[in-house]
Amino acid sequence: MDRRRGAQADMTAEREPIGVIGTGYVGLVTAVGFAELGSDVWCVDVDAAKIERLRRGEVPIYEPGLGEMMARNQARLHFSTELAPALEHARLLFVAVGTPPTHSGDADLSAVHNVVDSMPAPDGHALVMKSTVPCGTGAHIKRNLKERGKSGFSYVSCPEFLKEGSAVADFLHPDRVVVGGDGDWAQEAVVKLYEPLEAPLLRTDVASAEMIKLAANAFLATKISFINEIANVCEEVGADVVEVARGMGLDDRIGPKFLQAGLGYGGSCFTKDVSALKLLAGNSGYHFQLLNAVIEVNELQKRRVVSKLGRHLGELAGKRVALLGLAFKPNTDDMRGASSLVLAARLQAEGAHVRAYDPVAEEAARALMPQLDYAESASDAIADADAVILVTEWPEFIQLEWNEVARAMRGTLLIDGRNALDGDAVRAAGLTYEGIGRRS
């Protein structure tokens, strides 16, 4: 028997029930993951329509493997718009509500504060914070609870490290689990919940746990912006950033991950957390200069693609440009921070006709870019295009037949915004290949 599944089976009878407040990406994966480990899970969300869908066994987000795992554990999953069932059945209440950036770039903690405000008088419960919050939030919440006569509530910071598109695997096989607390029963109870996963586990204080999440994401974003800067220099000196990254990554002090040059980072986590850490530092009196550069590089990287188009096509007004992919990465329908948002807006501002296709994210994209021309397939998007840009490296785009693409296009330019294609194969079909930091 697989060792992890054996551990799950051994602990199923004694698994603690939990509550999960918020059923977005983090909350739903967390809830279904703990149900897979044997816990009864009481899920709460203010969105009544979403709760009804979940009760019917429908998954409201696109996440590979999540639907199958939810179906397997339907008997352990309970969904409600009311907090009372979770309070009745579980003492550990995982908070997984959204903390989107405000116009100032600070995290909007209104949903978190609403959860705290809804807590009853203390009776042995604990809030376990999964939502990404600024360092110092836990201390503020504990003061708030004490001032309201609810000091009996325990508080634990347990940041999530799930990657959209592989969130199920990330939950079941985490590279680490961080549990920040005060050394009380709640911290130990959360540690015990994660023990079957046999992952490296760090017990620490609340503030350090909060900072770990922000610092980790900011460092990964820095690696991405750094390799994109190297790619831009490679284009000037005739080097190939793929070879450079390969050589850098062989140094175990650096490693190969997040050294893929492209259009820049996106999604909710990196974009939000880098800005949040920069503002946290600024609000504390420290000017985090490095993160200013990371953010600037990431924004400029998307606009460089428009410059590449201009060098090849001249005036973009009236040109037909196909975008292959809209989501910020493959295997998700998430459009938050997606490069396609900036690209489409810039191209349309230049007068280009933009036709786009994404196999999963069209519905989410339409809500943000209703004016875009949406194609029914990759071949539909490519037809009569003067240029094609690979924005999201979905497998079906990697496997395109380039001779057919060349015949369908009006022009010949293909920009590989993710360095995911075989440049030689593209050129062999008679197309002009432009990667990011690649030799021509």
N, C-alpha and C positions, 0 to 999 in steps of 0.2 A: 504494500500500500504506500502511496505517496506520503512522505513524512508530514507534510503540512496538513493534508487531509486527515491523516491519522490523529494529529494533534487536535484538529477541529472536532473530530468525532468524540475524542476523549473528553473535551470540555463542553460539548453541546448541552449536557444535562445541567451544568452549573453556570452557564453563561448568564451574565447580568442583562436584564432588559434595559434599553436606552430610549431616550427621546431625541428626535432630530428636528430642529426648528429651522425651516427653510428647505425647499426641495428643488433647488437649482442644480447645477453641475456638481458642486461639492456636496451639498446635502443629500441628494439622491444617491450618488455613488457611495457616500459614507453609510447611508441607511441600508442600502442593498448589500454592501460589503459586510457589514456587521451581521445582517440576517444570514448571509452565506456562512459566517462563522458560528451561527447558532443562536444569536440573540433575537428576542422579540424586539421589534423596533416600532416606536410610535412617532409617526411623522406629522408635522404641523406646518401648514402654509396658509397665508391669508388669501391666496388665489383659489377661489372655490372651483372654478372651471378646471384648473390643473389638478386639484384633489379628486374631482370626479373622474378625470382621465386616468389617474393613477389607480383609483379603486377598480376601474375596468381593466387594469393591467396594461394600459397604454403608457409608453415612455415618451414624455414631452420634449426630450432633447435627443440629438443624434450622438450616440456614444457606442462604439462597437462593443458588443458582448453584454451591454447593460440589460437589454431587454430579456435575453435568455436567463441571466442570473436573477432578474426580478421575478420571472415566471417560476423559476425553481423554488423561490422562497416566498411566494405570495402569501402563504399561511402565516408567516412570521411578520409580515409588513402590515401596518395599520395606518390609515391616512385620515386626517381630520383637519378642519379649519379651526378647531377649538384646542386650547392648550390643556384643558382639564384632563383628558385621557392620558396625555404624556406625563403630567404631574402625578396622576394616580398610580401609574404602572412603573415609572422609572425615576430613579433619583439622579441619574446623570443626564443632563439636557445639553446635547451638542447644538451649538448655535452656528448656523451656516447660512446666514442672510447676506444679501448683497451689501458691499461697501464701495460703491462706484465713486469715481473722482468728481469733485465739485468743479465749478468754473475756476476756482483758485488752484485746483490740483490737489487739494487736501481730500482725504477719504471722507465720504459722506457716511457718518455713523448713525444716522437717524433710525435706521432699521434695527441696529444693535441696541440703541437706547430704548426703542419701543419694546423690545424683548425684555430688557432689564426692568422697565416700568411695569410690565405685565406680571412679574413674578409676585406670588403671594407671600405672606409671612413665612419666615424660614421654618422648614420642617425636615431638614436633612437632605436637601437637594444641592446640586452643584451645577453651575454653568460651565460648560466646556467650550471654549471659543475656537471654532474652526474658521470663522471669517477672518480675512486678513485685515488687521487693524494696526494703527500706528503704535509704536512703542510708548507705553505709558497709559494705554487704554485700560488695561487690566487694573492698574492701581486706581484709576479714576472710577471704574465700575465698583470696585470694592469700597471705596469711600462713599460712593452714592448709596450703595446698599446699607452701609452702616448708618448713614444719616437718616435713612428711612426705617430704621429699626429692623433691618433684615440682615444683620451681620452674621447670622447663622448660615447664610448661603456660602458655600465654598466656590472657589473660582480656579479654573485650570485653563492654561493656554496650550492648545494642541494644534499647531499650524498644519495646514494641508500642503502636500507637495504633489498633487495630482496633475498630470498633463492631459489636456483634452486630446482625445483620439486614442489614448492608452490608459485612461483613468482606472478602468477595472483592473488591469494588470498592475498598475502602480499601487492600488489599494492592497491587493493580495500579495504583492512582492515589493514592498517599499525598500528603498535604499537606507532609510532611517526613519525613526519615529521620535519626535521631540515632544516632551511632556513637561510643561512649566507649571509649577505650583508652589504651595507652601509646605510641602512635606506632610500633608494631612491625608485623611482617608480618600478624598476625591482624587488626588494625584495618583495614589497607589491603585485605585479602582480603574482609572484610565490605563495605567501601565498594564494591569492584568488583562484588560480587554484586548490589547494588542499583542500579548505574549505568544499566542498561537502562530503569529506570522514570523516569529524568530528573526526579526530584523534588529539591527543595531538600534539601541534605545538610549536616548539622552534624557536623564532627569535633570531639570534645571529650574531656575526661577522664572517667574512670569515675564519680566521685562526682557530677559535674554531670549526666551522662546519667541517673543514677538519680534525681536530684532533679527533672529536667525532667518525667518521667512523673508523679510525685506532685504537683508544683506545677500542672501543666496540668489534671489531673483535679480537684484541689481548687479551682482557679479556676472551672472550669465548674460545679462543684457550688455554688459561692458565687453565681454568676449565677442559677442556678435558685432557690436559697433567697431571693435578693434580690427577684426578680420575684414570688415567692410572697408575700413580705411586702408588696410593693406591691399585689398583688391583694387582700390582706386589708384594707389601708387603703382601696382603691378601693370595696370593699363598704360601708365605713362612710360614705364621702363621696359616693357616687353616681357615681364615675368608672368607666370601662370599661378594664380592664387590657390588653385586646387593642389598643385605640387607644393607650394609654400606651406599650406595648411597641413598637408600630409607630413612634411618634414618637421613642422612645429609639434604636431600631435604625438609624434613618436617620443618626445621628451615627456617622461611621466610626471614632471612638475607642471606640465601644461595640459596634456591629454587632448584627444581628438574631438571631443564633444563640443558643440556650439562654435565650431570653427568653419561653418559653412557660409561662405559669402553669398549675398543675395540682396533682396529688396529691404532688408531690415527686419527687426522683430515686430511682432504684433500681438494680438490677443489681449485679454483683460489683465492678466497678471503682470507681465513685464512692464507694459505701458503704465499701468496704475501704480505698481510698487516702486518703480524707479522714481516717478514723480513724487510719490508719498515720502520716500526716504529723503529726497532732496529737500522737500518742504519741512520735514521733521527736523532735519539738520539746521535749516535756515531759521525755523521757529525757535530752535535751541541756541541760536547765536553763532552757528558754524556754517560757513559757505562751502558747500560740497562741490568744488569746481569740476571734478572729474565727471560727476553725473550730468552736469550741464552739457559737457562735451558729448557724452553718450547719447543724450536726447537729441542734440543738434545733428549729430552724424546720422542718427536713425531717420530723422525727418528729411534730410537732404538726400539720403540714399534713394528714396522713392522718386524724387524729382530728377535724379540723374538719368533715369530711364527715359524720361521725356526728352532730355537733351540728346540721348542716343538716337531716338526716333528722328529728331530734327536734323541731326548730322546726315542721316541716310535719306530722309524723305523731303528735307527742306521744309517749306511751309506746311503745317499740319492741317490747316483749314481744308475741309472737304475730304481728307484722307479717311480711309476705313481701317480701324484698328480693332483687332479681336483680342479679348482678354480670356485666357484659359485659366479658370479658377477665380473664385471670389473670396472664399473663406480664408482666414489668416493662416491656416495650415491644413494639411490633409486630414481626413477622418474626423472632421467636425463641421458643424454648420455655423460656428461662431464667427460673427463678423466684427466683433469688437477689436479695434485697432488694426483692422485688415489693411494691407497695402493697397488693395483694389480701391478702397474708398478715396485715397489720395490720387492714385493714378487716374481713375475715371474722371474725377473732378478736374484735374489738371488738363487732361486730354480734351475734355469737352470745352473747357475754357479757351483752349487753343483752336477750337472749331472743328475738331475731329469727330467723326461718327464712331461711337464705341459700341461694339456688340460683344456680349459676354455670355459665358456659359460656366456653370458649376454644377456638378452632379448632385449636390446635397444642399448647398447654401442659398439657392435662388430665393426661396421664400423670405429668409432673413434679410437677404440683400435688397429685395424689392421694398422692404419697409424703410430702408435707409437711402436707397437710390431708385426711386420710382421712375425717374426720367430715363433710365438706362434701357438700351435695347437688349432684351434677353433672348438668347438662342435656345433651341430645343436640344442641341447636341454640339459636340466639339466641331464636327464637320460643318454644321449649320453656321457656327460662329466664324469659322475660317473662310467660308465661301466668299470670294471676291475681296478679301482683305488685302490692304496694302502692306500691313505688318501684323504679326502675331506676337503677343507677349505671354509667356508662361508665368502666371502669377502664383498659382498654388500647384504643387507637384503631385496631383492626384495620379495614381498608377495608370489610369486610362490615357492620360496625356503622354506619359513616358513611352507608352506602347504604340503611339500613333505611327502609321505608315507614312513616312516623309515624302515619298514620291507622290502619293495621293494628295498630301497637303500641298505640295508644290503645284500640282495641276489645278487644285481648287482655288488657290490664291490668285489675286490680281497682281500683287507685288511679290517680293522674294525675301523680305526681312523677317527673321525670327529672333526675338530677344528672349533668352533663357534667364528669367529673373531668379531662378533658384539653382542654377548650375547643375540641373538634374538630367539634362539630355546628353546624348552622344553627339557632340559637335561634328565629328567626322561623318557620321551617318546623315546628319542634317545637310551638311555641305555637299555630300555625294548626291543628294536629291536635287541639287541646283539652287538651294536656298542660301541666303546670307545669314550666317550664325553669329550672334553677339551674346556672349555670356557676361558675367560680372567678374571682372578681373582676370579674364581668360585671354590667352594669345589668340589673335585673329587667324 
